[in-house]
């Protein structure tokens, strides 16, 4: 018995067979990238460009003063030398905050990867993300109740040693660092966790079977292999910390004058947008210069 097969003829147009041609690759690529880069342009690049233009103006454009384009605003660190000290303070706060976050975040990520499994690990990850679910202002104000004189720390100490003095250190730079570490530590934990969870357990087991001590495994294996996570977390923390203003203003009091608070005052109190914009871009240039200076070490850490 012979099976009948029906072979459909190709569609024919006026000039012969007609086939559907695929779109050029650049069209599909553009269609996929356009929403993302369109949003970045509207939400990031255009506001930055506007602030860059403002930084060269002699007065706020919404005021009545005549507008003249000048470089005067970028002479602020020369005309007002006290800004140099404020800038150095901001960089030091950013450095110590990033350092504490790197140490605590890396150790927490190691404990999370090497000592937990399944639902326990998932629960701990949720607890790490909890600070992101609460308002930042509430988190900062809660630290004032802990760090102030006769606050939670003092009461806890007096329960143990009734005759001890006060250990409250609210309205100091130490309090600012504590608040910033609390706010930005989850970034470091998550970036280190992502880097550590990708390390093959066989490497750790081989090192242990060859007699390597725990500190050798930590500093010779885990730290180099997790360097991309440490570097990414440091960048994510250092850049916003040096421009932060909420934690220094609430936890620092009179000593909490940083570049972030100065820039905020220029926009909200003094209504001097050109000076605020120029200080912002100067701070950005300093940060880029720092990362450019240490880019070789960062690349070596990533390769390792």
MIDOSE-1310 file (N, C-alpha, C; in nm, 2 decimals, decimal comma, always signed):
residues 304
xxxx	+0,09/-0,12/+0,00/+0,00/+0,00/+0,00/+0,09/+0,12/+0,00; +0,07/+0,21/-0,09/+0,15/+0,33/-0,11/+0,09/+0,45/-0,03; +0,17/+0,51/+0,05/+0,12/+0,63/+0,12/+0,13/+0,75/+0,03; +0,02/+0,82/+0,03/+0,02/+0,95/-0,05/+0,08/+1,06/+0,04
xxxx	+0,18/+1,13/-0,02/+0,23/+1,25/+0,05/+0,20/+1,37/-0,03; +0,16/+1,47/+0,05/+0,12/+1,60/-0,01/+0,23/+1,69/+0,01; +0,29/+1,74/-0,09/+0,40/+1,84/-0,08/+0,35/+1,97/-0,12; +0,35/+2,06/-0,03/+0,30/+2,20/-0,06/+0,41/+2,27/-0,13
xxxx	+0,36/+2,34/-0,24/+0,46/+2,42/-0,32/+0,48/+2,55/-0,25; +0,60/+2,61/-0,26/+0,63/+2,74/-0,20/+0,54/+2,84/-0,25; +0,51/+2,94/-0,16/+0,43/+3,05/-0,21/+0,50/+3,13/-0,32; +0,43/+3,17/-0,41/+0,49/+3,24/-0,53/+0,43/+3,38/-0,53
xxxx	+0,52/+3,47/-0,55/+0,48/+3,61/-0,58/+0,48/+3,64/-0,72; +0,46/+3,77/-0,75/+0,46/+3,81/-0,89/+0,59/+3,78/-0,96; +0,70/+3,78/-0,89/+0,83/+3,76/-0,96/+0,90/+3,62/-0,92; +0,82/+3,53/-0,86/+0,88/+3,40/-0,82/+0,85/+3,36/-0,68
xxxx	+0,93/+3,26/-0,62/+0,90/+3,21/-0,48/+0,93/+3,33/-0,38; +0,84/+3,33/-0,28/+0,85/+3,43/-0,18/+0,88/+3,37/-0,04; +0,99/+3,41/+0,03/+1,03/+3,35/+0,16/+1,04/+3,47/+0,26; +1,02/+3,44/+0,39/+1,02/+3,54/+0,49/+1,17/+3,55/+0,54
xxxx	+1,22/+3,67/+0,52/+1,36/+3,70/+0,56/+1,36/+3,74/+0,71; +1,46/+3,69/+0,78/+1,48/+3,74/+0,92/+1,52/+3,88/+0,93; +1,49/+3,94/+1,04/+1,53/+4,08/+1,06/+1,68/+4,09/+1,09; +1,74/+4,19/+1,05/+1,89/+4,21/+1,07/+1,91/+4,20/+1,22
xxxx	+2,03/+4,15/+1,26/+2,06/+4,14/+1,41/+2,06/+4,27/+1,48; +2,10/+4,38/+1,41/+2,11/+4,51/+1,48/+1,97/+4,56/+1,52; +1,87/+4,52/+1,45/+1,73/+4,57/+1,48/+1,68/+4,50/+1,61; +1,70/+4,37/+1,62/+1,66/+4,30/+1,74/+1,74/+4,35/+1,86
xxxx	+1,87/+4,37/+1,84/+1,95/+4,42/+1,95/+1,91/+4,56/+2,00; +1,88/+4,64/+1,90/+1,84/+4,78/+1,94/+1,70/+4,78/+2,01; +1,61/+4,69/+1,96/+1,48/+4,68/+2,03/+1,49/+4,63/+2,17; +1,59/+4,54/+2,20/+1,60/+4,49/+2,34/+1,67/+4,60/+2,43
xxxx	+1,76/+4,67/+2,37/+1,84/+4,77/+2,45/+1,77/+4,90/+2,47; +1,68/+4,94/+2,38/+1,62/+5,07/+2,38/+1,55/+5,10/+2,50; +1,46/+5,01/+2,56/+1,39/+5,05/+2,68/+1,49/+5,07/+2,80; +1,59/+4,99/+2,81/+1,69/+5,01/+2,92/+1,76/+5,14/+2,91
xxxx	+1,82/+5,16/+2,79/+1,90/+5,28/+2,78/+1,81/+5,41/+2,77; +1,69/+5,39/+2,72/+1,60/+5,50/+2,72/+1,57/+5,55/+2,86; +1,54/+5,45/+2,95/+1,51/+5,48/+3,09/+1,64/+5,54/+3,16; +1,76/+5,49/+3,13/+1,88/+5,54/+3,19/+1,90/+5,69/+3,14
xxxx	+1,87/+5,71/+3,02/+1,88/+5,85/+2,97/+1,79/+5,95/+3,04; +1,67/+5,91/+3,06/+1,57/+5,99/+3,12/+1,59/+6,01/+3,27; +1,63/+5,90/+3,33/+1,64/+5,90/+3,48/+1,78/+5,94/+3,53; +1,88/+5,92/+3,45/+2,02/+5,94/+3,50/+2,10/+6,04/+3,42
xxxx	+2,11/+6,02/+3,29/+2,20/+6,10/+3,21/+2,15/+6,24/+3,19; +2,02/+6,26/+3,17/+1,96/+6,39/+3,15/+1,97/+6,48/+3,28; +1,93/+6,42/+3,40/+1,95/+6,50/+3,52/+2,10/+6,53/+3,55; +2,19/+6,44/+3,52/+2,33/+6,47/+3,54/+2,38/+6,58/+3,45
xxxx	+2,33/+6,57/+3,32/+2,37/+6,67/+3,23/+2,32/+6,81/+3,27; +2,19/+6,81/+3,32/+2,14/+6,94/+3,37/+2,22/+6,99/+3,49; +2,25/+6,91/+3,58/+2,33/+6,95/+3,69/+2,47/+7,00/+3,65; +2,53/+6,94/+3,55/+2,66/+6,98/+3,49/+2,65/+7,12/+3,44
xxxx	+2,54/+7,15/+3,37/+2,52/+7,28/+3,31/+2,50/+7,38/+3,42; +2,42/+7,34/+3,53/+2,40/+7,43/+3,64/+2,53/+7,47/+3,71; +2,63/+7,37/+3,71/+2,75/+7,40/+3,79/+2,84/+7,51/+3,72; +2,81/+7,54/+3,60/+2,88/+7,65/+3,53/+2,81/+7,78/+3,53
xxxx	+2,70/+7,78/+3,60/+2,62/+7,91/+3,61/+2,66/+7,99/+3,73; +2,64/+8,12/+3,72/+2,67/+8,21/+3,83/+2,56/+8,22/+3,93; +2,44/+8,18/+3,90/+2,33/+8,19/+3,99/+2,23/+8,08/+3,95; +2,14/+8,05/+4,05/+2,03/+7,96/+4,03/+1,94/+8,00/+3,91
xxxx	+1,92/+7,92/+3,81/+1,84/+7,96/+3,70/+1,70/+8,00/+3,73; +1,64/+7,95/+3,84/+1,50/+7,99/+3,88/+1,49/+8,12/+3,95; +1,60/+8,18/+3,98/+1,60/+8,31/+4,04/+1,59/+8,43/+3,95; +1,61/+8,55/+4,00/+1,60/+8,67/+3,92/+1,73/+8,73/+3,88
xxxx	+1,84/+8,67/+3,93/+1,97/+8,72/+3,90/+2,01/+8,68/+3,76; +2,09/+8,77/+3,69/+2,13/+8,73/+3,55/+2,22/+8,61/+3,55; +2,21/+8,53/+3,45/+2,28/+8,41/+3,44/+2,41/+8,43/+3,35; +2,52/+8,40/+3,41/+2,65/+8,40/+3,34/+2,72/+8,27/+3,36
xxxx	+2,78/+8,22/+3,25/+2,85/+8,09/+3,26/+2,99/+8,12/+3,30; +3,04/+8,05/+3,41/+3,17/+8,08/+3,47/+3,22/+7,95/+3,53; +3,35/+7,96/+3,56/+3,42/+7,85/+3,63/+3,43/+7,88/+3,78; +3,37/+7,99/+3,83/+3,39/+8,03/+3,97/+3,34/+7,93/+4,07
xxxx	+3,24/+7,85/+4,04/+3,19/+7,76/+4,13/+3,29/+7,65/+4,16; +3,37/+7,62/+4,06/+3,47/+7,51/+4,08/+3,60/+7,56/+4,16; +3,60/+7,69/+4,19/+3,71/+7,74/+4,28/+3,67/+7,74/+4,42; +3,56/+7,67/+4,46/+3,51/+7,67/+4,60/+3,61/+7,62/+4,69
xxxx	+3,69/+7,51/+4,65/+3,78/+7,45/+4,74/+3,91/+7,54/+4,76; +3,93/+7,64/+4,67/+4,03/+7,74/+4,68/+3,99/+7,86/+4,76; +3,87/+7,91/+4,73/+3,82/+8,03/+4,79/+3,77/+8,00/+4,93; +3,72/+7,87/+4,96/+3,68/+7,84/+5,09/+3,75/+7,71/+5,14
xxxx	+3,87/+7,73/+5,19/+3,96/+7,62/+5,23/+3,90/+7,52/+5,33; +3,80/+7,56/+5,41/+3,74/+7,47/+5,50/+3,68/+7,35/+5,43; +3,64/+7,37/+5,31/+3,58/+7,26/+5,23/+3,68/+7,14/+5,21; +3,81/+7,17/+5,21/+3,91/+7,06/+5,19/+3,90/+6,97/+5,31
xxxx	+3,90/+7,03/+5,43/+3,89/+6,94/+5,55/+3,76/+6,86/+5,55; +3,65/+6,92/+5,51/+3,52/+6,85/+5,51/+3,53/+6,74/+5,41; +3,59/+6,76/+5,29/+3,61/+6,66/+5,19/+3,69/+6,54/+5,24; +3,80/+6,57/+5,32/+3,89/+6,47/+5,37/+3,81/+6,39/+5,48
xxxx	+3,73/+6,46/+5,56/+3,65/+6,39/+5,66/+3,55/+6,29/+5,59; +3,49/+6,33/+5,48/+3,40/+6,25/+5,41/+3,47/+6,13/+5,35; +3,59/+6,14/+5,30/+3,66/+6,03/+5,24/+3,70/+5,93/+5,35; +3,74/+5,99/+5,47/+3,78/+5,90/+5,58/+3,66/+5,82/+5,63
xxxx	+3,55/+5,88/+5,64/+3,42/+5,81/+5,68/+3,39/+5,70/+5,58; +3,40/+5,74/+5,45/+3,38/+5,64/+5,35/+3,47/+5,52/+5,36; +3,60/+5,55/+5,39/+3,70/+5,45/+5,40/+3,67/+5,35/+5,51; +3,65/+5,41/+5,63/+3,63/+5,32/+5,75/+3,50/+5,24/+5,74
xxxx	+3,40/+5,31/+5,68/+3,27/+5,24/+5,66/+3,29/+5,12/+5,57; +3,36/+5,14/+5,46/+3,38/+5,04/+5,36/+3,47/+4,93/+5,42; +3,57/+4,96/+5,50/+3,66/+4,86/+5,56/+3,58/+4,77/+5,66; +3,50/+4,83/+5,74/+3,42/+4,75/+5,84/+3,32/+4,67/+5,77
xxxx	+3,26/+4,72/+5,67/+3,16/+4,64/+5,59/+3,23/+4,53/+5,52; +3,35/+4,55/+5,47/+3,43/+4,44/+5,40/+3,46/+4,33/+5,50; +3,51/+4,36/+5,61/+3,55/+4,26/+5,71/+3,42/+4,18/+5,76; +3,33/+4,26/+5,81/+3,21/+4,19/+5,87/+3,13/+4,12/+5,76
xxxx	+3,11/+4,19/+5,64/+3,03/+4,13/+5,54/+3,10/+4,00/+5,48; +3,23/+4,00/+5,47/+3,29/+3,88/+5,41/+3,28/+3,76/+5,51; +3,31/+3,79/+5,64/+3,30/+3,68/+5,74/+3,15/+3,63/+5,75; +3,06/+3,72/+5,74/+2,92/+3,68/+5,75/+2,88/+3,59/+5,62
xxxx	+2,93/+3,63/+5,51/+2,91/+3,55/+5,38/+2,97/+3,42/+5,39; +3,09/+3,41/+5,45/+3,16/+3,28/+5,46/+3,08/+3,19/+5,55; +3,03/+3,24/+5,67/+2,95/+3,16/+5,76/+2,82/+3,12/+5,69; +2,77/+3,21/+5,61/+2,64/+3,17/+5,54/+2,66/+3,06/+5,44
xxxx	+2,77/+3,07/+5,36/+2,79/+2,97/+5,26/+2,84/+2,84/+5,31; +2,93/+2,84/+5,41/+3,00/+2,72/+5,46/+2,92/+2,65/+5,57; +2,83/+2,72/+5,64/+2,77/+2,66/+5,76/+2,62/+2,64/+5,75; +2,56/+2,69/+5,65/+2,41/+2,68/+5,64/+2,37/+2,61/+5,51
xxxx	+2,25/+2,55/+5,51/+2,20/+2,48/+5,39/+2,05/+2,50/+5,39; +1,99/+2,49/+5,27/+1,85/+2,48/+5,25/+1,77/+2,59/+5,31; +1,67/+2,56/+5,39/+1,58/+2,66/+5,44/+1,65/+2,75/+5,54; +1,75/+2,70/+5,62/+1,82/+2,78/+5,71/+1,89/+2,90/+5,64
xxxx	+1,95/+2,87/+5,53/+2,02/+2,97/+5,45/+1,92/+3,07/+5,39; +1,81/+3,02/+5,34/+1,71/+3,11/+5,29/+1,66/+3,21/+5,40; +1,63/+3,15/+5,52/+1,59/+3,24/+5,63/+1,69/+3,34/+5,66; +1,82/+3,31/+5,67/+1,92/+3,40/+5,70/+1,93/+3,51/+5,60
xxxx	+1,92/+3,47/+5,47/+1,92/+3,57/+5,36/+1,81/+3,67/+5,37; +1,69/+3,62/+5,41/+1,58/+3,71/+5,43/+1,61/+3,81/+5,55; +1,67/+3,76/+5,66/+1,70/+3,84/+5,77/+1,81/+3,95/+5,73; +1,90/+3,91/+5,64/+2,00/+4,01/+5,59/+1,93/+4,12/+5,51
xxxx	+1,83/+4,08/+5,43/+1,76/+4,18/+5,35/+1,66/+4,26/+5,43; +1,63/+4,23/+5,55/+1,53/+4,30/+5,63/+1,55/+4,45/+5,64; +1,68/+4,50/+5,65/+1,70/+4,64/+5,66/+1,65/+4,72/+5,54; +1,65/+4,65/+5,42/+1,60/+4,72/+5,30/+1,45/+4,73/+5,30
xxxx	+1,38/+4,66/+5,39/+1,23/+4,66/+5,39/+1,18/+4,77/+5,49; +1,27/+4,83/+5,56/+1,23/+4,94/+5,65/+1,28/+5,07/+5,60; +1,21/+5,18/+5,65/+1,25/+5,31/+5,61/+1,39/+5,35/+5,67; +1,47/+5,41/+5,58/+1,61/+5,44/+5,63/+1,61/+5,54/+5,74
xxxx	+1,51/+5,64/+5,74/+1,51/+5,74/+5,85/+1,47/+5,67/+5,98; +1,39/+5,57/+5,98/+1,35/+5,50/+6,10/+1,47/+5,42/+6,15; +1,55/+5,36/+6,06/+1,67/+5,29/+6,10/+1,77/+5,38/+6,17; +1,79/+5,50/+6,11/+1,89/+5,59/+6,17/+1,84/+5,65/+6,30
xxxx	+1,72/+5,68/+6,31/+1,67/+5,74/+6,44/+1,67/+5,63/+6,55; +1,65/+5,50/+6,51/+1,66/+5,40/+6,61/+1,80/+5,39/+6,67; +1,90/+5,42/+6,60/+2,04/+5,42/+6,65/+2,06/+5,53/+6,76; +1,98/+5,64/+6,74/+1,99/+5,75/+6,85/+1,95/+5,70/+6,98
xxxx	+1,85/+5,61/+6,98/+1,80/+5,55/+7,11/+1,90/+5,45/+7,17; +1,99/+5,40/+7,08/+2,08/+5,30/+7,13/+2,21/+5,37/+7,18; +2,26/+5,47/+7,10/+2,39/+5,53/+7,12/+2,39/+5,65/+7,21; +2,28/+5,70/+7,25/+2,28/+5,83/+7,33/+2,31/+5,79/+7,47
xxxx	+2,34/+5,90/+7,55/+2,36/+5,88/+7,69/+2,23/+5,84/+7,76; +2,24/+5,74/+7,85/+2,13/+5,68/+7,91/+2,04/+5,60/+7,81; +2,10/+5,56/+7,70/+2,02/+5,49/+7,60/+2,04/+5,34/+7,63; +2,01/+5,26/+7,53/+2,01/+5,11/+7,54/+2,14/+5,06/+7,59
xxxx	+2,25/+5,11/+7,53/+2,39/+5,06/+7,56/+2,42/+5,09/+7,71; +2,39/+5,21/+7,75/+2,41/+5,26/+7,89/+2,33/+5,17/+7,99; +2,21/+5,15/+7,96/+2,12/+5,07/+8,05/+2,17/+4,93/+8,06; +2,22/+4,87/+7,94/+2,27/+4,74/+7,95/+2,40/+4,73/+8,03
xxxx	+2,48/+4,83/+8,01/+2,61/+4,83/+8,09/+2,58/+4,85/+8,24; +2,48/+4,93/+8,28/+2,45/+4,96/+8,42/+2,39/+4,84/+8,48; +2,32/+4,75/+8,40/+2,27/+4,63/+8,46/+2,38/+4,54/+8,50; +2,49/+4,54/+8,43/+2,61/+4,46/+8,46/+2,70/+4,52/+8,56
xxxx	+2,73/+4,65/+8,54/+2,81/+4,73/+8,63/+2,74/+4,86/+8,67; +2,67/+4,86/+8,78/+2,59/+4,98/+8,81/+2,67/+5,10/+8,83; +2,80/+5,09/+8,87/+2,88/+5,21/+8,90/+2,96/+5,26/+8,78; +2,94/+5,20/+8,66/+3,01/+5,23/+8,54/+2,96/+5,36/+8,49
xxxx	+3,05/+5,44/+8,42/+3,00/+5,56/+8,36/+2,93/+5,54/+8,23; +2,90/+5,65/+8,16/+2,83/+5,64/+8,03/+2,92/+5,60/+7,92; +2,87/+5,51/+7,83/+2,95/+5,48/+7,71/+2,88/+5,52/+7,58; +2,78/+5,61/+7,60/+2,71/+5,66/+7,48/+2,80/+5,75/+7,40
xxxx	+2,80/+5,73/+7,27/+2,89/+5,81/+7,18/+2,81/+5,87/+7,07; +2,68/+5,91/+7,10/+2,60/+5,97/+7,00/+2,66/+6,11/+6,97; +2,64/+6,16/+6,84/+2,69/+6,29/+6,80/+2,84/+6,29/+6,79; +2,90/+6,17/+6,74/+3,04/+6,16/+6,71/+3,05/+6,10/+6,58
xxxx	+3,17/+6,10/+6,52/+3,20/+6,04/+6,39/+3,19/+5,89/+6,41; +3,22/+5,83/+6,52/+3,20/+5,69/+6,54/+3,05/+5,65/+6,53; +2,96/+5,73/+6,58/+2,82/+5,70/+6,56/+2,78/+5,71/+6,41; +2,84/+5,80/+6,34/+2,81/+5,81/+6,19/+2,85/+5,68/+6,12
xxxx	+2,97/+5,63/+6,16/+3,02/+5,51/+6,09/+2,93/+5,39/+6,13; +2,89/+5,38/+6,25/+2,80/+5,27/+6,30/+2,67/+5,27/+6,22; +2,61/+5,39/+6,20/+2,49/+5,40/+6,13/+2,51/+5,36/+5,98; +2,62/+5,41/+5,92/+2,64/+5,38/+5,78/+2,67/+5,23/+5,76
xxxx	+2,75/+5,17/+5,85/+2,78/+5,03/+5,84/+2,65/+4,95/+5,85; +2,56/+4,98/+5,94/+2,43/+4,91/+5,95/+2,35/+4,93/+5,82; +2,36/+5,04/+5,76/+2,27/+5,06/+5,64/+2,33/+5,00/+5,51; +2,46/+4,99/+5,50/+2,52/+4,94/+5,38/+2,58/+4,80/+5,39
xxxx	+2,59/+4,74/+5,51/+2,65/+4,61/+5,52/+2,58/+4,50/+5,44; +2,45/+4,50/+5,42/+2,39/+4,40/+5,33/+2,44/+4,39/+5,19; +2,48/+4,51/+5,14/+2,54/+4,51/+5,00/+2,66/+4,42/+5,00; +2,75/+4,44/+5,10/+2,87/+4,36/+5,10/+2,85/+4,21/+5,12
xxxx	+2,75/+4,18/+5,21/+2,72/+4,04/+5,24/+2,67/+3,97/+5,11; +2,58/+4,04/+5,04/+2,53/+3,98/+4,92/+2,63/+3,96/+4,81; +2,71/+4,06/+4,78/+2,81/+4,05/+4,68/+2,92/+3,94/+4,71; +2,96/+3,93/+4,84/+3,05/+3,83/+4,88/+2,99/+3,69/+4,88
xxxx	+2,86/+3,69/+4,91/+2,79/+3,56/+4,91/+2,78/+3,51/+4,77; +2,75/+3,59/+4,67/+2,74/+3,55/+4,53/+2,88/+3,50/+4,48; +2,99/+3,56/+4,53/+3,12/+3,52/+4,48/+3,16/+3,39/+4,55; +3,13/+3,37/+4,68/+3,17/+3,25/+4,76/+3,09/+3,13/+4,72
xxxx	+2,96/+3,15/+4,69/+2,88/+3,03/+4,66/+2,92/+2,97/+4,52; +2,99/+3,04/+4,44/+3,04/+2,99/+4,31/+3,17/+2,91/+4,33; +3,23/+2,91/+4,44/+3,36/+2,84/+4,46/+3,33/+2,69/+4,48; +3,40/+2,61/+4,41/+3,38/+2,46/+4,41/+3,42/+2,41/+4,55
xxxx	+3,34/+2,33/+4,61/+3,37/+2,27/+4,74/+3,49/+2,18/+4,73; +3,52/+2,13/+4,61/+3,63/+2,03/+4,60/+3,76/+2,10/+4,63; +3,77/+2,23/+4,60/+3,89/+2,31/+4,62/+3,92/+2,32/+4,77; +3,81/+2,35/+4,85/+3,83/+2,35/+5,00/+3,86/+2,22/+5,05
xxxx	+3,80/+2,11/+5,00/+3,82/+1,98/+5,05/+3,96/+1,93/+5,02; +4,01/+1,97/+4,90/+4,15/+1,93/+4,87/+4,25/+2,00/+4,95; +4,22/+2,13/+4,98/+4,32/+2,20/+5,07/+4,32/+2,14/+5,21; +4,20/+2,11/+5,26/+4,19/+2,05/+5,40/+4,26/+1,91/+5,40
xxxx	+4,24/+1,83/+5,30/+4,30/+1,70/+5,30/+4,46/+1,71/+5,29; +4,51/+1,82/+5,23/+4,65/+1,84/+5,23/+4,71/+1,90/+5,35; +4,62/+1,93/+5,45/+4,67/+1,98/+5,58/+4,67/+2,12/+5,60; +4,60/+2,20/+5,51/+4,59/+2,34/+5,52/+4,51/+2,38/+5,64
xxxx	+4,56/+2,48/+5,72/+4,48/+2,53/+5,83/+4,37/+2,62/+5,79; +4,28/+2,65/+5,88/+4,16/+2,73/+5,84/+4,20/+2,87/+5,80; +4,31/+2,93/+5,86/+4,35/+3,06/+5,82/+4,42/+3,06/+5,68; +4,48/+2,95/+5,65/+4,54/+2,94/+5,52/+4,43/+2,93/+5,41
xxxx	+4,33/+2,85/+5,44/+4,21/+2,84/+5,35/+4,14/+2,97/+5,33; +4,13/+3,05/+5,44/+4,06/+3,18/+5,44/+4,14/+3,28/+5,35; +4,27/+3,29/+5,38/+4,34/+3,40/+5,32/+4,41/+3,36/+5,18; +4,43/+3,23/+5,16/+4,50/+3,19/+5,04/+4,40/+3,14/+4,93
xxxx	+4,28/+3,10/+4,98/+4,18/+3,05/+4,88/+4,05/+3,13/+4,87; +3,99/+3,15/+4,99/+3,86/+3,22/+4,99/+3,87/+3,36/+4,95; +3,96/+3,43/+5,01/+3,97/+3,58/+4,99/+4,01/+3,61/+4,84; +4,11/+3,54/+4,78/+4,14/+3,57/+4,64/+4,03/+3,53/+4,55
xxxx	+3,96/+3,42/+4,57/+3,86/+3,38/+4,48/+3,73/+3,46/+4,50; +3,71/+3,52/+4,61/+3,60/+3,61/+4,64/+3,63/+3,76/+4,62; +3,75/+3,79/+4,56/+3,79/+3,93/+4,54/+3,69/+4,00/+4,45; +3,64/+3,95/+4,35/+3,54/+4,02/+4,27/+3,42/+4,07/+4,35
xxxx	+3,37/+3,98/+4,44/+3,26/+4,02/+4,53/+3,30/+4,13/+4,63; +3,42/+4,12/+4,68/+3,47/+4,23/+4,77/+3,49/+4,36/+4,70; +3,54/+4,36/+4,58/+3,56/+4,48/+4,51/+3,43/+4,54/+4,47; +3,34/+4,46/+4,42/+3,20/+4,51/+4,38/+3,13/+4,57/+4,50
xxxx	+3,14/+4,50/+4,61/+3,07/+4,56/+4,73/+3,14/+4,69/+4,78; +3,27/+4,70/+4,77/+3,34/+4,82/+4,81/+3,30/+4,94/+4,73; +3,29/+4,91/+4,60/+3,24/+5,02/+4,51/+3,10/+5,06/+4,54; +3,01/+4,96/+4,56/+2,87/+4,99/+4,59/+2,85/+5,07/+4,72
xxxx	+2,95/+5,05/+4,81/+2,94/+5,12/+4,94/+3,01/+5,25/+4,94; +3,13/+5,26/+4,89/+3,21/+5,38/+4,91/+3,15/+5,50/+4,84; +3,10/+5,48/+4,72/+3,05/+5,59/+4,64/+2,93/+5,66/+4,71; +2,83/+5,58/+4,75/+2,72/+5,65/+4,81/+2,75/+5,70/+4,95
xxxx	+2,84/+5,64/+5,02/+2,87/+5,67/+5,16/+2,93/+5,81/+5,17; +3,02/+5,84/+5,08/+3,09/+5,97/+5,09/+3,00/+6,09/+5,05; +2,89/+6,06/+4,99/+2,79/+6,16/+4,96/+2,66/+6,16/+5,05; +2,66/+6,07/+5,15/+2,55/+6,05/+5,24/+2,53/+6,18/+5,33
xxxx	+2,41/+6,21/+5,36/+2,38/+6,33/+5,45/+2,29/+6,30/+5,56; +2,21/+6,19/+5,55/+2,11/+6,16/+5,65/+2,18/+6,11/+5,78; +2,26/+6,01/+5,77/+2,33/+5,96/+5,89/+2,42/+6,06/+5,95; +2,51/+6,14/+5,88/+2,59/+6,24/+5,94/+2,51/+6,35/+6,01
xxxx	+2,40/+6,39/+5,95/+2,32/+6,49/+6,01/+2,25/+6,45/+6,14; +2,20/+6,33/+6,14/+2,12/+6,28/+6,26/+2,21/+6,22/+6,37; +2,31/+6,14/+6,33/+2,40/+6,07/+6,43/+2,52/+6,16/+6,46; +2,56/+6,25/+6,38/+2,68/+6,33/+6,40/+2,65/+6,46/+6,47
xxxx	+2,53/+6,52/+6,46/+2,51/+6,65/+6,52/+2,60/+6,76/+6,46; +2,67/+6,83/+6,55/+2,75/+6,94/+6,51/+2,88/+6,89/+6,44; +2,92/+6,77/+6,47/+3,04/+6,71/+6,41/+3,01/+6,64/+6,28; +2,88/+6,63/+6,25/+2,84/+6,55/+6,13/+2,84/+6,64/+6,00
xxxx	+2,93/+6,73/+5,99/+2,94/+6,81/+5,86/+3,02/+6,74/+5,76; +2,96/+6,69/+5,66/+3,03/+6,62/+5,55/+3,00/+6,68/+5,42; +3,06/+6,63/+5,31/+3,03/+6,69/+5,18/+2,88/+6,67/+5,14; +2,83/+6,56/+5,19/+2,69/+6,53/+5,16/+2,59/+6,63/+5,23
xxxx	+2,62/+6,67/+5,35/+2,54/+6,77/+5,42/+2,56/+6,91/+5,36; +2,68/+6,94/+5,32/+2,71/+7,07/+5,26/+2,64/+7,08/+5,13; +2,64/+6,98/+5,05/+2,57/+6,98/+4,92/+2,42/+6,99/+4,94; +2,37/+6,92/+5,03/+2,23/+6,92/+5,06/+2,19/+7,06/+5,10
xxxx	+2,27/+7,13/+5,19/+2,24/+7,26/+5,23/+2,24/+7,36/+5,11; +2,32/+7,34/+5,02/+2,33/+7,43/+4,90/+2,20/+7,42/+4,82; +2,14/+7,30/+4,81/+2,02/+7,29/+4,73/+1,90/+7,32/+4,81; +1,89/+7,30/+4,94/+1,77/+7,31/+5,02/+1,76/+7,44/+5,10
xxxx	+1,88/+7,48/+5,15/+1,88/+7,60/+5,25/+1,93/+7,72/+5,18; +2,05/+7,72/+5,12/+2,11/+7,84/+5,06/+2,05/+7,86/+4,92; +1,99/+7,76/+4,86/+1,93/+7,77/+4,72/+2,04/+7,82/+4,62; +2,16/+7,76/+4,65/+2,27/+7,79/+4,55/+2,30/+7,66/+4,48
xxxx	+2,21/+7,64/+4,38/+2,23/+7,51/+4,30/+2,36/+7,50/+4,22; +2,41/+7,61/+4,17/+2,54/+7,60/+4,09/+2,65/+7,55/+4,18; +2,66/+7,60/+4,31/+2,76/+7,56/+4,40/+2,74/+7,41/+4,44; +2,62/+7,38/+4,47/+2,59/+7,24/+4,51/+2,62/+7,14/+4,39
xxxx	+2,59/+7,18/+4,27/+2,62/+7,09/+4,16/+2,77/+7,08/+4,13; +2,85/+7,20/+4,15/+2,99/+7,19/+4,13/+3,06/+7,11/+4,24; +3,01/+7,12/+4,36/+3,07/+7,03/+4,47/+3,04/+6,89/+4,44; +2,92/+6,86/+4,39/+2,89/+6,72/+4,36/+2,98/+6,66/+4,25
xxxx	+3,01/+6,74/+4,14/+3,09/+6,69/+4,04/+3,24/+6,69/+4,08; +3,28/+6,78/+4,16/+3,41/+6,77/+4,22/+3,44/+6,64/+4,30; +3,34/+6,61/+4,38/+3,34/+6,49/+4,46/+3,35/+6,37/+4,37; +3,27/+6,37/+4,27/+3,26/+6,26/+4,17/+3,40/+6,24/+4,10
xxxx	+3,46/+6,36/+4,07/+3,59/+6,35/+4,00/+3,70/+6,29/+4,10; +3,69/+6,33/+4,23/+3,79/+6,27/+4,32/+3,77/+6,12/+4,34; +3,64/+6,08/+4,34/+3,62/+5,93/+4,35/+3,67/+5,86/+4,23; +3,64/+5,91/+4,11/+3,69/+5,85/+3,99/+3,85/+5,85/+3,98
xxxx	+3,91/+5,95/+4,03/+4,05/+5,96/+4,04/+4,11/+5,85/+4,13; +4,04/+5,83/+4,25/+4,09/+5,73/+4,34/+4,08/+5,59/+4,28; +3,96/+5,56/+4,21/+3,95/+5,43/+4,15/+4,04/+5,41/+4,03; +4,07/+5,52/+3,96/+4,17/+5,51/+3,85/+4,31/+5,48/+3,90
xxxx	+4,34/+5,54/+4,02/+4,47/+5,52/+4,08/+4,49/+5,38/+4,12; +4,39/+5,32/+4,17/+4,40/+5,18/+4,22/+4,34/+5,08/+4,13; +4,32/+5,12/+4,00/+4,26/+5,03/+3,90/+4,34/+4,91/+3,88; +4,48/+4,92/+3,88/+4,57/+4,81/+3,85/+4,55/+4,71/+3,97
xxxx	+4,55/+4,75/+4,09/+4,53/+4,66/+4,20/+4,40/+4,59/+4,20; +4,29/+4,67/+4,16/+4,16/+4,61/+4,15/+4,16/+4,50/+4,04; +4,22/+4,53/+3,93/+4,22/+4,42/+3,82/+4,30/+4,30/+3,87; +4,41/+4,32/+3,94/+4,49/+4,21/+3,98/+4,41/+4,13/+4,09
xxxx	+4,33/+4,20/+4,17/+4,25/+4,13/+4,27/+4,14/+4,05/+4,20; +4,08/+4,10/+4,09/+3,98/+4,03/+4,02/+4,03/+3,91/+3,95; +4,15/+3,92/+3,89/+4,21/+3,81/+3,82/+4,24/+3,70/+3,91; +4,29/+3,74/+4,03/+4,33/+3,64/+4,13/+4,21/+3,56/+4,18
